[in-house]
């Protein structure tokens, strides 16, 4: 019995037909400039020289980018073989491609960069979630919808060139939201929005200063931003504004620097009035009667620094002293009151000669300091005094200290 084996296309006729087809395809490919197996023209926009060419259109061989099925390297490997700067970026998460790679390690170059779409077609087209905007200095947290309540697309801020950013695009959009605030804000702080704004921190309308270390209370709540943040053009300028009172208020210092720069020692943020100065912080604490006197009683013509603190600078020696006691008032007096006074100087008569010990001035000088009496302590009858002194041959016995200089009985 004869077998019936079918050779199919492996017949002589089939092989000849296949050969003719291959020759025809090769001829057509050559005639069409080699584009038969290409999905489209390569991008012809020129740039820096990379891999010996300035544009992809100058690449003459497919294998420069496409590996054969039996080769182990991928198309991404061949991209990075030319674009060595991108390869370095991918090792640094602070760089664009490093951040992208960290966010999604499975992404390949062709997921964002497309070719064979024509000589002028864009090479870059990123998906909604591919670009790590938050990791590259500007978060989209506060930029989900435009002023028209539409979802943002890259070109809203970047135009046709995704690598460029025009700061006036911020103003264009924000004018639609609040033109009065935006124009005033730009006038005060300039047009370089990214110098202060990062998409998270909001230094503008509705900004709550009280979430920061320097809270605005009292009169500060009415202050304009530029009143403290003068000529601020960057986030560093804003955050480095001085927080001490004097840095802002030195130009209106009515004290002319006499009280130093610690304004809060006397004033509060509520207002300048209602001052409560703690005199104990100075070199002259107020005690006794000094506590209730007015500032201007001692500080004439609003002069504070250099005010004399000696008693005699305010209190001239009274005429009752007859120039006998000098100007060291504190030797006898206290700040509580002038009287009673305790003399502690060199008295012409010992003040502690009797059983009473030290006595007050009025004991001996009841009316004034020019006269004295011993009868404030010594209770004598006139007859006894006359009799005792006449026995000693003394007739002038009114000047006691002439004989009793030490307060003791006189010598015979």
C-alpha positions as CSV (number, residue, x, y, z in Angstrom):
1,X,0.0,0.0,0.0
2,X,1.5,3.4,-1.1
3,X,1.7,6.1,1.7
4,X,0.4,9.7,1.1
5,X,2.9,12.1,2.7
6,X,2.0,15.9,2.4
7,X,5.0,18.2,2.2
8,X,2.9,21.4,2.4
9,X,5.0,24.5,1.7
10,X,8.2,22.5,1.6
11,X,7.6,21.5,-1.9
12,X,9.7,22.9,-4.7
13,X,6.9,25.2,-5.7
14,X,6.5,26.5,-2.2
15,X,10.1,27.2,-1.7
16,X,10.3,29.1,-5.0
17,X,7.3,31.2,-4.0
18,X,8.8,32.0,-0.6
19,X,12.0,33.1,-2.2
20,X,10.3,35.4,-4.7
21,X,8.3,37.0,-1.8
22,X,11.4,37.7,0.2
23,X,13.1,39.3,-2.8
24,X,10.0,41.4,-3.4
25,X,9.9,42.6,0.2
26,X,13.5,43.5,0.2
27,X,13.2,45.4,-3.0
28,X,10.2,47.3,-1.7
29,X,12.0,48.1,1.6
30,X,15.0,49.5,-0.3
31,X,12.7,51.5,-2.6
32,X,10.8,53.0,0.4
33,X,14.0,54.1,2.1
34,X,13.9,51.3,4.7
35,X,10.6,52.4,6.4
36,X,8.6,49.4,5.7
37,X,9.2,47.9,9.1
38,X,9.3,51.3,10.9
39,X,6.2,52.7,12.8
40,X,7.1,56.3,11.8
41,X,9.8,58.9,11.5
42,X,12.2,59.6,14.4
43,X,12.2,62.9,16.2
44,X,14.5,65.4,14.4
45,X,14.7,68.1,17.0
46,X,18.3,68.8,17.7
47,X,20.0,69.2,21.1
48,X,23.3,68.4,22.7
49,X,25.5,65.7,21.1
50,X,24.7,62.4,22.7
51,X,26.1,59.1,21.4
52,X,27.5,60.9,18.4
53,X,24.2,62.4,17.2
54,X,22.2,65.6,18.0
55,X,18.8,64.0,17.3
56,X,17.3,60.6,17.1
57,X,16.6,61.1,13.4
58,X,20.4,60.9,12.8
59,X,20.5,57.3,14.1
60,X,21.0,55.2,11.1
61,X,20.6,51.7,12.5
62,X,17.7,50.2,14.3
63,X,20.0,48.1,16.5
64,X,21.4,51.2,18.1
65,X,18.2,51.3,20.1
66,X,16.5,47.9,19.6
67,X,18.2,44.7,20.7
68,X,17.7,41.4,19.0
69,X,15.5,38.8,20.6
70,X,18.4,36.7,21.6
71,X,20.3,39.6,23.3
72,X,19.9,40.1,27.0
73,X,20.0,43.9,27.2
74,X,16.8,45.9,27.0
75,X,15.9,49.0,25.1
76,X,16.2,50.9,28.4
77,X,19.7,49.7,28.7
78,X,20.6,51.0,25.3
79,X,18.9,54.4,26.1
80,X,21.1,54.7,29.2
81,X,24.2,53.7,27.3
82,X,23.9,57.0,25.4
83,X,22.2,59.1,28.0
84,X,24.8,58.6,30.7
85,X,23.6,61.8,32.5
86,X,20.2,60.2,33.0
87,X,21.9,57.1,34.3
88,X,23.6,59.2,37.0
89,X,20.4,60.9,37.9
90,X,18.7,57.6,38.5
91,X,21.2,57.0,41.3
92,X,20.2,60.1,43.1
93,X,16.6,60.5,44.5
94,X,17.0,64.2,44.7
95,X,17.3,64.3,40.9
96,X,14.3,64.1,38.5
97,X,14.9,60.6,37.2
98,X,16.1,59.3,40.5
99,X,12.8,60.4,42.1
100,X,10.8,58.9,39.3
101,X,12.7,55.6,39.6
102,X,12.1,55.5,43.3
103,X,8.4,56.2,43.0
104,X,8.0,53.4,40.4
105,X,11.0,51.1,39.8
106,X,9.1,49.3,37.1
107,X,8.9,52.3,34.8
108,X,11.0,52.0,31.6
109,X,12.2,54.9,29.4
110,X,9.5,54.1,26.8
111,X,6.7,54.5,29.4
112,X,7.3,58.3,29.3
113,X,9.3,58.9,26.1
114,X,7.8,58.0,22.8
115,X,9.4,57.8,19.4
116,X,8.5,57.2,15.7
117,X,5.7,59.7,16.0
118,X,7.2,62.2,13.5
119,X,10.1,64.7,13.2
120,X,8.5,67.4,15.4
121,X,6.4,65.3,17.8
122,X,7.0,65.6,21.6
123,X,9.4,63.0,23.0
124,X,7.8,63.2,26.5
125,X,4.3,62.3,27.6
126,X,3.9,61.3,31.3
127,X,1.0,59.6,32.8
128,X,-1.0,61.3,35.6
129,X,0.8,59.4,38.4
130,X,4.2,59.0,36.9
131,X,5.8,62.4,37.7
132,X,6.8,62.7,41.4
133,X,5.9,66.4,41.7
134,X,6.0,66.3,45.6
135,X,9.6,65.0,45.7
136,X,10.9,67.8,43.4
137,X,10.3,70.9,45.4
138,X,6.6,71.7,44.6
139,X,3.7,69.7,45.8
140,X,0.4,69.5,43.9
141,X,-1.5,69.1,47.1
142,X,-3.1,72.5,46.8
143,X,-3.3,72.4,43.0
144,X,-5.8,69.7,42.2
145,X,-8.3,72.0,40.4
146,X,-7.8,75.2,38.5
147,X,-9.8,78.4,39.2
148,X,-12.3,77.1,36.6
149,X,-12.7,74.0,38.7
150,X,-11.0,71.8,36.1
151,X,-8.3,69.3,36.7
152,X,-4.8,70.6,36.2
153,X,-2.7,69.3,33.2
154,X,1.0,69.8,32.8
155,X,0.6,72.5,30.1
156,X,-1.4,74.7,32.5
157,X,1.9,75.6,34.2
158,X,4.6,74.4,31.9
159,X,3.3,75.3,28.4
160,X,4.6,73.2,25.6
161,X,8.0,72.6,27.2
162,X,7.5,70.5,30.3
163,X,11.0,71.3,31.5
164,X,10.3,75.1,31.7
165,X,8.1,77.0,34.1
166,X,6.8,80.6,33.7
167,X,6.0,82.2,37.0
168,X,3.4,84.4,35.3
169,X,1.3,81.3,34.9
170,X,0.7,81.5,38.7
171,X,-0.6,85.1,38.5
172,X,-2.8,84.3,35.5
173,X,-4.6,81.6,37.4
174,X,-4.8,83.3,40.7
175,X,-6.1,86.5,39.2
176,X,-9.2,84.5,38.3
177,X,-9.5,83.5,41.9
178,X,-8.9,86.8,43.6
179,X,-7.5,89.6,41.5
180,X,-7.3,92.2,44.2
181,X,-5.4,90.0,46.6
182,X,-3.1,88.6,43.9
183,X,-2.1,92.0,42.5
184,X,-1.4,93.4,46.0
185,X,0.6,90.3,46.9
186,X,2.7,90.5,43.8
187,X,3.3,94.2,44.4
188,X,4.6,93.4,47.9
189,X,6.5,90.2,47.3
190,X,7.3,90.1,43.6
191,X,6.5,87.6,40.9
192,X,8.9,84.7,41.7
193,X,6.2,82.7,43.4
194,X,8.4,79.5,43.8
195,X,10.8,81.5,46.0
196,X,8.3,81.3,48.8
197,X,5.6,78.8,47.8
198,X,6.1,75.0,47.6
199,X,2.5,73.9,47.2
200,X,2.2,73.0,50.8
201,X,3.0,76.0,52.9
202,X,0.6,78.8,52.2
203,X,2.0,82.3,52.8
204,X,-0.9,84.3,51.5
205,X,-4.6,84.9,51.9
206,X,-5.9,83.0,54.9
207,X,-2.4,82.3,56.3
208,X,-2.6,81.6,60.0
209,X,0.4,83.2,61.6
210,X,-0.5,81.7,65.0
211,X,0.6,78.2,63.9
212,X,4.1,79.5,64.0
213,X,6.4,80.4,66.9
214,X,5.7,84.2,66.6
215,X,2.0,84.5,67.2
216,X,0.2,87.7,66.3
217,X,-1.8,89.2,69.2
218,X,-2.9,92.6,70.2
219,X,-1.8,95.4,67.9
220,X,0.2,93.0,65.8
221,X,-3.0,91.4,64.3
222,X,-3.6,94.6,62.3
223,X,0.0,94.8,61.0
224,X,0.6,94.4,57.3
225,X,2.8,91.5,56.2
226,X,5.3,94.0,54.7
227,X,5.5,95.9,58.0
228,X,7.6,93.1,59.4
229,X,8.7,91.2,56.2
230,X,10.2,94.2,54.4
231,X,11.5,93.4,50.9
232,X,11.0,89.7,51.5
233,X,11.5,87.8,48.2
234,X,12.2,84.3,49.3
235,X,11.1,81.8,51.9
236,X,14.4,82.4,53.7
237,X,13.6,86.1,53.8
238,X,10.2,85.4,55.3
239,X,11.4,83.0,57.9
240,X,14.4,85.1,58.9
241,X,12.4,88.2,59.9
242,X,13.6,89.3,63.3
243,X,11.2,88.6,66.2
244,X,12.4,91.1,68.8
245,X,10.4,94.3,69.2
246,X,13.2,96.8,68.7
247,X,14.0,95.6,65.2
248,X,10.7,96.9,64.0
249,X,10.0,99.7,66.5
250,X,13.4,101.4,66.8
251,X,12.4,104.1,64.4
252,X,9.7,105.3,66.7
253,X,11.6,104.9,69.9
254,X,10.5,107.9,72.0
255,X,13.0,106.8,74.7
256,X,15.8,107.4,72.2
257,X,17.5,104.2,73.3
258,X,17.6,105.1,77.0
259,X,15.8,102.0,78.1
260,X,17.7,99.6,75.9
261,X,16.0,97.2,73.4
262,X,13.9,95.0,75.7
263,X,10.6,96.7,75.0
264,X,8.6,93.8,76.5
265,X,10.1,94.6,79.9
266,X,7.5,97.5,80.0
267,X,5.2,97.1,77.1
268,X,2.7,94.5,75.8
269,X,1.6,93.8,72.2
270,X,-1.9,95.3,73.1
271,X,-0.7,98.9,72.9
272,X,2.1,101.3,73.9
273,X,0.1,102.7,76.8
274,X,-0.4,101.2,80.2
275,X,3.3,100.8,80.8
276,X,4.4,98.9,83.9
277,X,8.1,99.5,84.4
278,X,9.8,97.3,87.0
279,X,12.2,99.7,88.6
280,X,13.8,96.9,90.5
281,X,15.5,95.9,87.2
282,X,17.4,99.2,87.3
283,X,20.2,100.3,89.6
284,X,17.7,102.2,91.8
285,X,14.9,100.0,93.1
286,X,11.9,102.0,94.4
287,X,11.0,101.6,98.1
288,X,9.0,103.4,100.7
289,X,7.5,106.7,99.5
290,X,9.4,106.5,96.2
291,X,7.0,103.8,95.0
292,X,4.1,106.2,94.6
293,X,5.7,109.1,92.9
294,X,5.3,109.9,89.3
295,X,8.1,109.1,86.8
296,X,8.4,112.7,85.7
297,X,9.1,113.9,89.3
298,X,12.5,112.4,89.0
299,X,12.9,112.1,85.2
300,X,12.5,115.6,83.9
301,X,12.1,116.2,80.2
302,X,11.8,112.5,79.5
303,X,15.4,111.9,80.5
304,X,16.0,108.5,82.0
305,X,19.5,107.3,81.4
306,X,22.0,109.1,83.6
307,X,19.4,110.3,86.2
308,X,21.1,111.0,89.5
309,X,20.2,108.5,92.2
310,X,21.5,110.4,95.2
311,X,19.0,112.0,97.6
312,X,20.4,115.5,97.2
313,X,19.8,115.5,93.5
314,X,16.1,115.7,94.4
315,X,16.1,116.8,98.0
316,X,18.1,119.9,98.9
317,X,19.4,119.9,102.5
318,X,16.7,121.5,104.7
319,X,17.4,124.8,106.4
320,X,16.8,123.1,109.8
321,X,20.1,121.3,109.4
322,X,22.0,124.6,109.3
323,X,24.5,122.9,107.1
324,X,25.5,120.7,109.9
325,X,24.7,117.3,108.5
326,X,26.0,117.3,104.9
327,X,24.2,115.6,102.0
328,X,24.4,112.0,103.0
329,X,20.7,111.8,103.7
330,X,20.6,108.0,104.1
331,X,22.8,108.3,107.2
332,X,19.8,109.4,109.1
333,X,16.7,109.0,106.9
334,X,14.9,106.1,105.2
335,X,12.7,106.2,102.1
336,X,9.6,105.6,104.2
337,X,9.5,109.1,105.6
338,X,11.7,112.0,106.8
339,X,10.6,111.4,110.4
340,X,11.5,109.6,112.5
341,X,15.2,109.9,111.7
342,X,18.2,108.2,113.3
343,X,21.4,110.2,113.4
344,X,24.4,108.0,112.8
345,X,27.1,110.6,112.2
346,X,29.6,112.3,114.6
347,X,27.3,114.0,117.1
348,X,28.8,116.6,119.4
349,X,27.2,114.8,122.3
350,X,27.1,111.0,122.8
351,X,23.6,109.8,122.0
352,X,23.8,106.6,124.0
353,X,25.0,108.0,127.3
354,X,21.9,107.0,129.3
355,X,19.9,104.0,130.2
356,X,17.5,104.8,127.3
357,X,20.2,103.9,124.7
358,X,20.1,105.7,121.3
359,X,17.3,108.3,121.3
360,X,15.6,110.1,118.5
361,X,16.4,113.6,117.5
362,X,13.1,115.1,118.8
363,X,13.9,113.9,122.3
364,X,16.6,116.5,122.6
365,X,15.5,118.9,119.8
366,X,11.7,119.0,120.2
367,X,11.2,122.2,118.1
368,X,14.3,122.6,116.0
369,X,17.9,121.6,115.8
370,X,19.3,125.0,116.9
371,X,18.3,124.4,120.5
372,X,18.2,121.5,122.8
373,X,16.9,120.4,126.1
374,X,18.1,117.7,128.5
375,X,14.7,117.5,130.1
376,X,13.4,115.1,127.5
377,X,15.0,112.4,129.6
378,X,16.1,114.1,132.9
379,X,13.2,115.0,135.1
380,X,14.6,117.6,137.4
381,X,12.9,120.2,139.5
382,X,14.2,123.7,139.0
383,X,14.8,124.2,142.7
384,X,17.0,121.0,142.9
385,X,19.0,122.0,139.9
386,X,19.6,125.5,141.2
387,X,20.6,124.2,144.6
388,X,23.0,121.5,143.3
389,X,24.7,123.8,140.9
390,X,25.1,126.7,143.4
391,X,26.7,124.3,145.8
392,X,29.3,123.9,143.1
393,X,29.6,127.6,142.5
394,X,27.8,127.4,139.1
395,X,25.3,130.0,138.3
396,X,25.0,129.6,134.6
397,X,23.6,126.1,134.3
398,X,21.4,126.5,131.2
399,X,24.2,125.2,128.9
400,X,24.4,121.6,130.1
401,X,27.0,120.3,127.6
402,X,29.5,122.9,128.7
403,X,30.0,120.8,131.8
404,X,28.4,117.5,130.8
405,X,30.1,117.0,127.4
406,X,30.0,113.2,127.7
407,X,26.6,113.1,129.2
408,X,27.9,112.2,132.6
409,X,28.0,114.1,135.9
410,X,30.4,117.1,135.7
411,X,33.8,117.1,137.4
412,X,34.1,118.9,140.7
